[in-house]
Amino acid sequence: MKKSELIVALAEQQNLSMRDAKSIVETILGAMTEALIRGEKIELRGFGTFKVRKYESYTGRNPKTGEKIKTSPKKLPFFKVGKELREEVNTNCRN
């Protein structure tokens, strides 16, 4: 689901204007983004956990040339699915 689809779904489900739904989604996602930037962990019970994982630099290999390259350290968002969501998806995906 894209952010725009989430806005439409919220507007339809809650009988809101698109403007109000967009404001709600932007507020929630903005707060989540700011928390991750501060290094905080976000837990949505039953849905999952978001956090930032830190990766150290390492020496890798360019797959085209075989040349050794050094990567820089980085931080990436990581999502771990919650038990309830995992069970719901697994139950409804079995055919």
FIKOLZA-1660 file (N, C-alpha, C; in steps of 0.1 Angstrom, whole numbers, plus 5000, padded with zeros to 4 digits):
% residues 95
   i   px   py   pz ch aa at
   1 5008 4988 5000  A  M  N
   1 5000 5000 5000  A  M CA
   1 5009 5012 5000  A  M  C
   2 5006 5022 4991  A  K  N
   2 5013 5034 4991  A  K CA
   2 5007 5044 5000  A  K  C
   3 5014 5055 5003  A  K  N
   3 5009 5065 5013  A  K CA
   3 4996 5071 5007  A  K  C
   4 4995 5074 4995  A  S  N
   4 4983 5079 4989  A  S CA
   4 4971 5070 4990  A  S  C
   5 4974 5057 4989  A  E  N
   5 4963 5047 4991  A  E CA
   5 4958 5047 5005  A  E  C
   6 4968 5048 5014  A  L  N
   6 4964 5049 5029  A  L CA
   6 4956 5061 5032  A  L  C
   7 4959 5072 5026  A  I  N
   7 4951 5084 5028  A  I CA
   7 4937 5082 5023  A  I  C
   8 4936 5076 5011  A  V  N
   8 4922 5074 5005  A  V CA
   8 4914 5064 5014  A  V  C
   9 4921 5053 5018  A  A  N
   9 4914 5043 5027  A  A CA
   9 4909 5050 5040  A  A  C
  10 4918 5058 5046  A  L  N
  10 4914 5064 5058  A  L CA
  10 4902 5074 5056  A  L  C
  11 4903 5081 5046  A  A  N
  11 4892 5091 5043  A  A CA
  11 4879 5084 5041  A  A  C
  12 4879 5073 5033  A  E  N
  12 4867 5065 5030  A  E CA
  12 4862 5058 5043  A  E  C
  13 4870 5052 5050  A  Q  N
  13 4866 5044 5062  A  Q CA
  13 4861 5053 5073  A  Q  C
  14 4867 5064 5075  A  Q  N
  14 4863 5073 5086  A  Q CA
  14 4854 5085 5082  A  Q  C
  15 4850 5085 5069  A  N  N
  15 4842 5096 5064  A  N CA
  15 4848 5109 5066  A  N  C
  16 4861 5111 5062  A  L  N
  16 4869 5123 5063  A  L CA
  16 4871 5129 5050  A  L  C
  17 4874 5142 5050  A  S  N
  17 4878 5148 5037  A  S CA
  17 4893 5143 5034  A  S  C
  18 4896 5144 5022  A  M  N
  18 4910 5140 5018  A  M CA
  18 4920 5148 5025  A  M  C
  19 4917 5161 5027  A  R  N
  19 4926 5170 5033  A  R CA
  19 4929 5166 5048  A  R  C
  20 4918 5163 5055  A  D  N
  20 4919 5158 5069  A  D CA
  20 4927 5145 5070  A  D  C
  21 4923 5136 5061  A  A  N
  21 4930 5123 5061  A  A CA
  21 4945 5124 5058  A  A  C
  22 4948 5133 5049  A  K  N
  22 4962 5135 5045  A  K CA
  22 4970 5141 5057  A  K  C
  23 4963 5150 5064  A  S  N
  23 4969 5157 5076  A  S CA
  23 4972 5146 5087  A  S  C
  24 4963 5137 5089  A  I  N
  24 4964 5127 5099  A  I CA
  24 4976 5118 5096  A  I  C
  25 4976 5113 5084  A  V  N
  25 4987 5104 5079  A  V CA
  25 5000 5111 5080  A  V  C
  26 5001 5123 5075  A  E  N
  26 5014 5131 5076  A  E CA
  26 5018 5133 5090  A  E  C
  27 5009 5135 5100  A  T  N
  27 5012 5137 5114  A  T CA
  27 5018 5124 5119  A  T  C
  28 5012 5113 5117  A  I  N
  28 5016 5100 5122  A  I CA
  28 5030 5097 5117  A  I  C
  29 5031 5097 5103  A  L  N
  29 5044 5093 5097  A  L CA
  29 5055 5103 5100  A  L  C
  30 5052 5116 5102  A  G  N
  30 5062 5126 5106  A  G CA
  30 5067 5123 5120  A  G  C
  31 5058 5120 5129  A  A  N
  31 5062 5117 5143  A  A CA
  31 5071 5104 5143  A  A  C
  32 5067 5094 5135  A  M  N
  32 5075 5082 5135  A  M CA
  32 5089 5085 5129  A  M  C
  33 5090 5093 5118  A  T  N
  33 5102 5096 5112  A  T CA
  33 5111 5103 5122  A  T  C
  34 5106 5113 5129  A  E  N
  34 5114 5121 5139  A  E CA
  34 5119 5112 5150  A  E  C
  35 5110 5103 5155  A  A  N
  35 5115 5093 5165  A  A CA
  35 5126 5085 5160  A  A  C
  36 5126 5080 5148  A  L  N
  36 5136 5072 5143  A  L CA
  36 5149 5080 5141  A  L  C
  37 5148 5092 5137  A  I  N
  37 5160 5101 5136  A  I CA
  37 5167 5103 5149  A  I  C
  38 5159 5104 5160  A  R  N
  38 5164 5105 5173  A  R CA
  38 5170 5092 5179  A  R  C
  39 5168 5081 5171  A  G  N
  39 5173 5068 5176  A  G CA
  39 5164 5061 5185  A  G  C
  40 5151 5065 5185  A  E  N
  40 5141 5058 5193  A  E CA
  40 5135 5046 5186  A  E  C
  41 5130 5037 5193  A  K  N
  41 5124 5025 5188  A  K CA
  41 5109 5027 5188  A  K  C
  42 5101 5023 5178  A  I  N
  42 5087 5025 5177  A  I CA
  42 5080 5011 5177  A  I  C
  43 5071 5009 5187  A  E  N
  43 5064 4997 5187  A  E CA
  43 5049 4999 5186  A  E  C
  44 5043 4993 5176  A  L  N
  44 5029 4993 5174  A  L CA
  44 5024 4979 5177  A  L  C
  45 5018 4978 5189  A  R  N
  45 5014 4965 5194  A  R CA
  45 5006 4957 5184  A  R  C
  46 5009 4945 5181  A  G  N
  46 5002 4937 5171  A  G CA
  46 5006 4939 5157  A  G  C
  47 5013 4950 5154  A  F  N
  47 5017 4953 5141  A  F CA
  47 5032 4950 5139  A  F  C
  48 5040 4957 5147  A  G  N
  48 5054 4954 5146  A  G CA
  48 5063 4965 5152  A  G  C
  49 5076 4964 5151  A  T  N
  49 5085 4973 5157  A  T CA
  49 5094 4979 5146  A  T  C
  50 5096 4992 5147  A  F  N
  50 5105 4999 5138  A  F CA
  50 5117 5004 5146  A  F  C
  51 5129 5003 5141  A  K  N
  51 5141 5008 5147  A  K CA
  51 5152 5011 5136  A  K  C
  52 5162 5018 5140  A  V  N
  52 5173 5021 5131  A  V CA
  52 5184 5011 5135  A  V  C
  53 5189 5004 5125  A  R  N
  53 5201 4995 5126  A  R CA
  53 5213 5002 5121  A  R  C
  54 5224 5001 5129  A  K  N
  54 5237 5007 5125  A  K CA
  54 5246 4996 5119  A  K  C
  55 5252 4999 5107  A  Y  N
  55 5261 4990 5101  A  Y CA
  55 5275 4997 5100  A  Y  C
  56 5285 4990 5104  A  E  N
  56 5299 4994 5104  A  E CA
  56 5304 4994 5089  A  E  C
  57 5315 5001 5087  A  S  N
  57 5321 5000 5073  A  S CA
  57 5328 4987 5072  A  S  C
  58 5329 4982 5060  A  Y  N
  58 5336 4970 5057  A  Y CA
  58 5342 4970 5043  A  Y  C
  59 5351 4961 5040  A  T  N
  59 5357 4960 5027  A  T CA
  59 5350 4950 5019  A  T  C
  60 5344 4955 5008  A  G  N
  60 5336 4946 4999  A  G CA
  60 5343 4945 4985  A  G  C
  61 5336 4939 4976  A  R  N
  61 5341 4937 4963  A  R CA
  61 5331 4942 4952  A  R  C
  62 5336 4949 4943  A  N  N
  62 5328 4954 4932  A  N CA
  62 5325 4941 4923  A  N  C
  63 5312 4938 4921  A  P  N
  63 5309 4925 4914  A  P CA
  63 5313 4926 4899  A  P  C
  64 5314 4938 4893  A  K  N
  64 5317 4939 4879  A  K CA
  64 5332 4938 4876  A  K  C
  65 5340 4945 4885  A  T  N
  65 5354 4946 4883  A  T CA
  65 5362 4937 4892  A  T  C
  66 5356 4933 4903  A  G  N
  66 5364 4925 4913  A  G CA
  66 5372 4933 4922  A  G  C
  67 5372 4946 4920  A  E  N
  67 5380 4956 4927  A  E CA
  67 5375 4957 4942  A  E  C
  68 5385 4957 4952  A  K  N
  68 5381 4959 4966  A  K CA
  68 5376 4973 4968  A  K  C
  69 5366 4975 4975  A  I  N
  69 5361 4988 4979  A  I CA
  69 5357 4988 4993  A  I  C
  70 5359 5000 4999  A  K  N
  70 5356 5002 5013  A  K CA
  70 5342 5009 5014  A  K  C
  71 5333 5003 5021  A  T  N
  71 5320 5009 5023  A  T CA
  71 5320 5018 5035  A  T  C
  72 5311 5028 5035  A  S  N
  72 5311 5037 5047  A  S CA
  72 5300 5032 5056  A  S  C
  73 5301 5036 5069  A  P  N
  73 5291 5031 5079  A  P CA
  73 5278 5037 5075  A  P  C
  74 5267 5031 5079  A  K  N
  74 5254 5036 5075  A  K CA
  74 5244 5032 5086  A  K  C
  75 5232 5038 5085  A  K  N
  75 5221 5035 5094  A  K CA
  75 5209 5033 5084  A  K  C
  76 5202 5022 5087  A  L  N
  76 5190 5019 5079  A  L CA
  76 5178 5016 5088  A  L  C
  77 5166 5020 5083  A  P  N
  77 5154 5016 5091  A  P CA
  77 5152 5001 5090  A  P  C
  78 5147 4995 5101  A  F  N
  78 5144 4980 5101  A  F CA
  78 5131 4978 5107  A  F  C
  79 5123 4969 5101  A  F  N
  79 5109 4966 5106  A  F CA
  79 5109 4951 5110  A  F  C
  80 5104 4948 5122  A  K  N
  80 5102 4935 5126  A  K CA
  80 5087 4933 5128  A  K  C
  81 5081 4924 5120  A  V  N
  81 5066 4922 5121  A  V CA
  81 5062 4917 5135  A  V  C
  82 5050 4921 5139  A  G  N
  82 5045 4916 5152  A  G CA
  82 5038 4903 5150  A  G  C
  83 5036 4896 5161  A  K  N
  83 5030 4883 5161  A  K CA
  83 5016 4883 5156  A  K  C
  84 5007 4892 5160  A  E  N
  84 4994 4892 5155  A  E CA
  84 4993 4894 5140  A  E  C
  85 5001 4904 5135  A  L  N
  85 5001 4906 5120  A  L CA
  85 5006 4894 5112  A  L  C
  86 5017 4888 5117  A  R  N
  86 5022 4877 5111  A  R CA
  86 5012 4865 5110  A  R  C
  87 5005 4863 5121  A  E  N
  87 4995 4852 5121  A  E CA
  87 4984 4855 5112  A  E  C
  88 4979 4868 5112  A  E  N
  88 4968 4872 5103  A  E CA
  88 4972 4870 5088  A  E  C
  89 4984 4874 5085  A  V  N
  89 4988 4872 5071  A  V CA
  89 4990 4858 5067  A  V  C
  90 4996 4850 5076  A  N  N
  90 4997 4836 5074  A  N CA
  90 4984 4828 5073  A  N  C
  91 4974 4832 5081  A  T  N
  91 4961 4826 5081  A  T CA
  91 4954 4829 5068  A  T  C
  92 4954 4841 5063  A  N  N
  92 4947 4845 5052  A  N CA
  92 4954 4843 5038  A  N  C
  93 4967 4839 5039  A  C  N
  93 4974 4836 5026  A  C CA
  93 4975 4822 5023  A  C  C
  94 4970 4813 5032  A  R  N
  94 4970 4799 5029  A  R CA
  94 4958 4796 5020  A  R  C
  95 4960 4790 5009  A  N  N
  95 4950 4786 5000  A  N CA
  95 4950 4771 4997  A  N  C
% end
